[in-house]
Amino acid sequence: MGNAFIVLNLASDHSVDLLLDYRNGHPLVVSKGQWKMHPNQILEVALRPAQLNSEQSVMLFQVFNNSELRLTGFSELLGNNGLKLLPVN
């Protein structure tokens, strides 16, 4: 993933916006979808496909300390296991 800038906005109505800036001169990647919380502090983010023939993208995050999100497994958008997202105040 390198030095990408990532914003994951989770709204109270369970909608989600994901903004990705790969910092390579290309436009921002903007994805929208829905989120839901599962038992054992697992957050599921399901993003609608950007193109009509694409499949939905689903990502699972482990939640730590009610704020830190760690990607589990592989995501086509975010890469391999190990990505950590922290809240911005």
N, C-alpha and C positions, 0 to 999 in steps of 0.2 A: 504494500500500500504506500510505502515511502512517506513523503511529506504531505499527503492529502489533507485537506481541511474538510471536516465532516460535521454536519449539524443534523441532529435527530430531534425533531419536535414532536412530543407526545401530547395530544390535547385531551381534555377531560371527556370529550364525546367519543373517544377511542379512535379518532383519526390521527394519522401520522404524516409528517412531511420529512423527507430525507434529502438533504442538499449535499452534493459531493463536488468539491473543487480539487481536481488532481494536480493543480498548479503546473499545468503543462501548456497553457495557452488556449486550450479548448474551452468551450462554454461549460457552465455549471451543469451538472446532472441533477435534475429535480424529479423526485419520485414521490407519489402519494399512495396512501393505503390505509390500513387499519391495524390496530394493535390489541392484544389481549394478554392478560396475566394468567399463568398456569400455576398449579401447586409447585412447591419447592423453589419458589422465586425464579421462575423461567418466564421471560418476556418474549412473546412471539410477535414479530412484525411482518405483516403480509403486504407487499407492495404490488400495485397494479402494473401490468406490463406497459412499457412505453410505446411499443408497436402492437398492432392488432394481432399479429401472428406469434407474438412472444408469450411465454408462460409467466405466471405470477411468480414473484421472487419472495421466498419466505426465509427469514433469519431468526435465529434463537439466541437470546442473550441471557446469561446468568446474572442475576441482580445481587450485588453485595452492598451491605450497609444502607439499604434503601435508596441508593443513589448511583453507585458505580455499575456500569453495564459491561460485561465481557462477552464477546462473540464466541459462540460454541460452534464448532464445525466449520464448514466452508460456505461462503457467500459469493455469488458471481459478482456482486457489486463491491463487496468489502474485503474479499480475499480469504485467507486462512484463519484458523483459530488463533487467538491471541490479541485481537483488537480490543482496546479498552476505551470506553467513552465515559467522561466525567461531566457532571452538571456545571453549567456556567451561571453564576449569579450576577 
